[in-house]
Amino acid sequence: MDATKLAETLTAQSLFADCEPDELADIVARGQVRQFKAGQPLLAQGDKGDTLYIVLKGLARVSMVAANGREIVLDYAEPGHVLGEIAFLDGGERTASVDAIDPVEVLSLSRAAFEDIIERHKGLALRLLKAMARRLRQNNAVIEADRAYTSGPRLARFLLRLMMGGEDVGGEARLKIALSQGELGNFAGMSREQINRQLSAWADSGIVALKTGRVTVLDRQALIDIAEAW
């Protein structure tokens, strides 16, 4: 791992997306590469947040348990995602749990190392604040839109979030991970019955195909049109 490879891994929405090459070089030099097996927890809700992870390989599930005991799936973290940044930055408890779906490799950074890096690179703190503000603005927009959308457009939006970047041969596109209807409901904030009814209707219309527990998107543009409908 070097600064160039790390820069290529980071997504545009990453906390460190705007870092300079010398800053990324310091992060790599002070970080530690760690591996987690499929099914192994990376972070646990309520734990002390003294480390931050940058996903280098694999796929992880980010979830939290609400006050009423219901599990909520927040996201699926791919390479480039930063995990644990909230508790890492404010010194509080972890707000969510993260579990490896596939074997996952991360770059781990301790708070002490991060503070040294901030001290060495005076402009980094401001760029991180801007990145956090940008993420907060995006999250607010997502929350506002999800409240306004009916179940069909809402599910379409979440399916698009779960789709792989490129399309398979023939225009088909599979989701990053095979989810049960219950799991998909936890992610989209919908009941299993709503998920089943909507997917069945889309399958009848040729928008998706349902095979062996997997959803394959047959008409991406139709799904985009539904996602943008109010």
RACORRA-V512410 format. One record per residue. PHI is phi in whole degrees, -180 to 180 (none if undefined). Layout:
<<PHI> <PHI>>
This chain:
<<none> <-135> <-62> <-65> <-66> <-65> <-61> <-70> <-78> <-65> <-84> <-64> <-91> <-66> <-60> <-107> <-62> <-96> <-69> <-78> <-55> <-70> <-70> <-65> <-63> <-68> <-63> <-64> <-65> <-93> <-87> <-133> <-80> <-130> <-117> <-129> <-78> <-57> <89> <-83> <-74> <-95> <-138> <-126> <-56> <95> <-74> <-69> <-104> <-106> <-137> <-127> <-118> <-111> <-72> <-103> <-145> <92> <-139> <-131> <-105> <-107> <-146> <-144> <-105> <-75> <-61> <-86> <90> <-81> <-84> <-122> <-85> <-91> <-170> <-123> <-89> <-106> <-53> <104> <-71> <-104> <-117> <82> <-73> <-66> <-67> <-63> <-85> <-100> <77> <-88> <-84> <-61> <-89> <-152> <-105> <-131> <-127> <-72> <-91> <-103> <-56> <-120> <-119> <-131> <-103> <-96> <-129> <-80> <-64> <-62> <-65> <-64> <-64> <-64> <-66> <-60> <-66> <-76> <-119> <-65> <-85> <-67> <-59> <-66> <-65> <-67> <-63> <-65> <-65> <-66> <-65> <-63> <-66> <-63> <-63> <-65> <-64> <-63> <-66> <-65> <-62> <-63> <-68> <-63> <-70> <-84> <-79> <-77> <-62> <-62> <-60> <-64> <-64> <-61> <-62> <-72> <-64> <-63> <-65> <-89> <-76> <-66> <-62> <-109> <-91> <-75> <-61> <91> <86> <-84> <-138> <-93> <-74> <-62> <-148> <-77> <-113> <-70> <-64> <-66> <-66> <-64> <-65> <-63> <-76> <-92> <71> <-130> <-77> <-61> <-65> <-63> <-61> <-61> <-64> <-71> <-64> <-63> <-65> <-68> <-65> <-64> <-90> <79> <-84> <-133> <-124> <-115> <-138> <46> <80> <-112> <-104> <-114> <-85> <-93> <-132> <-62> <-65> <-64> <-67> <-64> <-62> <-67> <-62> <-93> <-81> <-103>>
